[in-house]
């Protein structure tokens, strides 16, 4: 189906989804940042002379906060995605609650099993019309796929390494 046809299927829910994404990802984020900077400066910093000497104007406060805050928040975001178990828990919940992701994983595994089985059948066929070089190539590929699928786990980076080398192999 084309995108326009999909939108016609459920326009209110789709519009609601796009609205929420726009609001939470862009508008609310920017609004919250401006609000936080304004409130903290005018309610906290202006009332404490020590802080007022560090941040004499709102503009200086914003510049210093941005210069420190952005790298700090990037580091925290990186740690969240790459170094903590929190992201793994999020992904686990996403997979558990989204049947499409699980279906894709299962279908991919089934296709791999089917491909290996078909390769086995072709290899063992008595048809002499298949050149020996192709059969040897098929055997080599089949062995690589079997080895790869037996070694990979969700916790190691075999899939990522395989994906990075896919263009070089085939």
C-alpha positions in Angstrom: 0.0 0.0 0.0 1.1 3.6 -0.6 1.6 5.9 2.3 -1.5 7.9 1.4 -3.6 4.8 1.5 -2.3 3.9 4.9 -3.1 7.3 6.2 -6.6 7.0 4.9 -7.0 3.8 6.8 -6.8 5.4 10.2 -6.4 9.1 9.8 -7.3 10.2 13.4 -5.0 7.7 15.2 -2.2 8.4 12.7 -2.6 12.2 13.2 -2.7 11.6 17.0 0.6 9.6 16.7 2.3 12.2 14.6 1.1 15.0 16.9 2.5 13.2 20.0 5.8 12.6 18.3 6.1 16.2 17.2 5.1 17.5 20.6 7.2 15.2 22.8 10.3 15.1 20.6 10.5 18.7 19.5 8.1 21.2 21.1 8.0 19.9 24.6 11.8 19.3 24.6 12.6 22.9 23.5 9.9 24.4 25.7 11.1 22.4 28.8 14.7 23.5 28.2 13.8 27.2 27.9 11.4 26.9 30.9 14.1 25.2 33.1 16.7 27.8 32.2 14.4 30.7 32.9 13.0 29.3 36.2 16.4 28.3 37.6 17.9 31.7 36.8 15.2 34.0 37.9 14.1 32.0 41.0 17.3 30.5 42.2 20.4 32.3 40.8 19.1 35.9 41.2 18.4 35.3 44.9 21.9 34.0 45.8 24.7 36.5 45.5 27.4 33.8 45.2 25.6 32.3 42.2 24.8 35.8 40.8 28.6 36.5 40.8 29.2 33.3 38.7 26.2 34.0 36.4 25.8 37.8 36.2 23.3 37.8 33.4 20.8 35.4 32.0 22.7 35.2 28.7 25.9 34.1 30.4 24.0 31.5 32.4 22.5 30.1 29.2 25.9 30.0 27.5 27.6 28.3 30.4 24.8 25.9 30.9 24.7 24.9 27.2 28.5 24.5 27.1 28.5 22.2 30.1 25.0 20.7 29.7 25.2 19.5 26.1 28.4 17.4 26.4 27.2 16.1 29.7 23.8 15.1 28.3 25.4 13.5 25.3 27.7 11.5 27.6 24.7 10.4 29.7 22.7 9.5 26.6 25.7 7.5 25.2 26.0 5.7 28.6 22.3 4.9 28.6 22.4 3.3 25.1 25.9 1.7 25.3 26.8 1.1 28.9 23.8 0.5 31.0 21.3 -2.3 31.4 18.5 0.2 31.2 18.5 0.2 27.3 18.5 -3.6 27.2 15.5 -3.6 29.5 13.7 -1.1 27.2 14.4 -3.3 24.1 13.3 -6.4 25.9 10.0 -4.7 26.8 9.6 -3.5 23.2 10.1 -7.0 21.8 7.8 -8.5 24.4 5.0 -6.0 23.6 5.4 -5.6 19.9 4.4 -8.8 18.0 5.8 -7.4 14.7 9.3 -7.4 16.0 9.0 -11.0 17.3 7.5 -12.0 14.0 10.3 -10.5 12.0 12.9 -12.3 14.2 11.1 -15.6 13.8 10.6 -15.2 10.1 14.2 -14.4 9.5 15.3 -17.5 11.4 12.9 -19.6 9.4 14.2 -18.2 6.2 17.8 -19.0 7.2 16.8 -22.6 8.1 14.9 -23.0 4.8 17.9 -21.6 2.9 20.3 -24.0 4.5 17.9 -26.9 3.9 17.5 -26.0 0.2 21.3 -25.7 -0.1 21.6 -29.1 1.4 19.1 -30.6 -1.1 20.8 -28.9 -4.1 24.2 -30.1 -2.9 23.0 -33.7 -2.5 21.1 -33.8 -5.8 22.3 -36.1 -8.5 21.8 -33.4 -11.2 25.1 -33.1 -13.1 24.0 -29.9 -14.7 25.1 -27.9 -11.7 28.8 -27.0 -12.2 31.2 -28.3 -9.5 32.4 -24.8 -8.8 28.9 -23.6 -7.9 28.4 -26.6 -5.7 31.7 -26.0 -4.0 30.8 -22.3 -3.5 27.4 -23.4 -2.1 29.0 -25.8 0.3 31.5 -23.1 1.5 28.6 -20.6 2.0 26.5 -23.2 3.7 29.3 -24.0 6.1 29.9 -20.3 6.8 26.2 -19.7 7.6 26.0 -22.8 9.8 29.1 -21.7 11.7 27.9 -18.1 12.0 24.4 -19.1 13.2 25.8 -21.4 15.8 28.2 -18.8 17.2 26.0 -15.7 17.3 24.1 -14.7 20.4 22.2 -11.6 21.3 24.9 -10.6 23.7 27.9 -10.8 21.3 28.5 -8.6 18.3 28.6 -11.4 15.7 25.6 -10.0 13.9 27.1 -6.5 13.7 30.4 -7.8 12.5 28.6 -9.9 9.9 26.5 -6.9 8.7 29.6 -4.8 8.3 31.3 -7.4 6.2 28.3 -8.4 4.1 29.3 -6.4 1.0 32.8 -7.8 1.0 31.6 -11.4 1.2 28.9 -11.5 -1.5 
